[in-house]
Amino acid sequence: MQQQHDVLNKKLKQAIDARMVVEDARKHQVEVLSQFAAKLSLSCKGLDMELDNRLAKYRSALKKGVDFNLLAPFIDDVLGLLKHQEAKQIALQRDLNKSVLDAGKQLQKVKGLPDDARRSLRNLLDRELDNIQSNHDFVPILSKLVVIYHQALQAKLAESDTGEALIKPELASELMTLANGLLFEDESAEQIKNIRNQITRNDSVDELLDAAIGIITIISQNISKERQSAQSFLISLNQTIEDLHHSIVSTTKHSESLSAEYDSLNKSIERKIKNLNQQTQQATSISALKELVEEELKSLSDDLITKEKLEHAERENLLASFKDINNRVSSLESKLTTYKQRLNEQRFKSLLDGLTKLPNRAAFDERFEHEFQLFLSQGSELTLVVIDVDHFKSINDRYGHSAGDKTLQVIAKALQKSVRKSDFIARYGGEEFVLLMTGMPLEKAVAPLEKLRKTIQSIPFKFKDTQVEITISIGATQLKKGDTQLIAFDRADEALYTAKNEGRNRVCISK
Ligand SMILES: Nc1nc2c(ncn2[C@@H]2O[C@H](COP(=O)(O)OP(=O)(O)OP(=O)(O)O)[C@@H](O)[C@H]2O)c(=O)[nH]1
């Protein structure tokens, strides 16, 4: 019995010990789990304030012990909030996805993006973005996107650098056209020449700006000179008119005083004749009459001599006045003629290109407007041609600016000589010329234009003992219904562009 009791006791003890081990293990597990839950809850911190509060309460409840009854309401609350949080995260993920997609598409539009960056971007947008599971997956995608953004930015910066280099030749050529159009004399001509050299030698926008300021200064100096000369002409005109006025007034005054003297002389002569008449009738003897008549006749003759002298003086005076007036008017006339001549010369010069002596762009615009009006009103056939010297920059670069200038002069002369009298050729600017072929349909213009091209090609240019072949590209179009001058010009320009693209030294037309 005792033995049975001991066995039972031992078993019970063993069971209690085993239970204790299990209890301890469980307690340890619960502790680990509760610590894990607390840590996990901490990792959610910052997502949502409400959730943070609940989790803090949950953690402090956990610290007091793992009493499920106590923890249950917190767990329910936290679960509810986590569900809400999940929905928020999904919406956020959708927004993030859209933003990344938009940003990526914008990036794809950037010019000059390196090929590998463009490929990586395409892959990112087409594949990687579709495999996103959580917001964390965005992290590597966003960092890739930042790298591509960086590359795009560099491409943009490089583009703006070359952008400046591209703008410069245009600026230089505009300035060159302006400088070429200025026809000044003496010192100003020399200054303009220096500026033109500066423009072709330029390697910075600053230098172009200096050239532009130089041109403006010369123009303003010349305007002021012109104004001074006009002013001095007006002053001298005014002086001459004033002198004329004085001269006429003094002649009139002189005539008035003479006329008073005439009056009194006439009256005295009249009186003497009357007197003579009376005394003749009253005379009683021939000898008395003779004496009387002799006396009166002498007095009359004196009066007549005085009158004649007066008349002579007046005639002389008038003649002198007329001579004086005549001289002044002639001098004024000659001044006026000189001034008119200068104005005409100025106008002529302002329509002439200084370097080639061909009509300039302003003259072309005027003529094109005139021909365009004829085309509109009479439907006349008009072919517009744009001519550009090929690789002209390399002539300047290789043989110098003066050689470039000379080339333009020779080409201009050859062009002028080769076109018909009724055609109008002008230097449009830089190495570009324009030609208006009146009464000429496009199909018929091709042959003479081909001839023109060959003429230029056959000119034996020689620089630094080297024979150089210089060619031109030609673009032509015919004015057609609905055209504006600009549309037609753009069409001719397009044809020229094609001629350049197809290898230069050719004639291309655009219908
Ligand atoms: N010597 C000289 N050069 C000029 C004059 N006007 C413009 N230029 C130069 O003409 C050159 C024109 O060069 P681009 O527009 O690059 O053309 P291009 O070298 O002729 O080449 P393509 O037209 O493409 O065949 C520029 O270098 C200008 O500086 C000028 O009056 N005299």
Residues whose N, C-alpha, C, O or C-beta is under 5 A from the ligand:
A	BS01	LIG	M176 T200 V389 D390 H391 F392 K393 S394 N396 H401 G404 D405 G430 E431
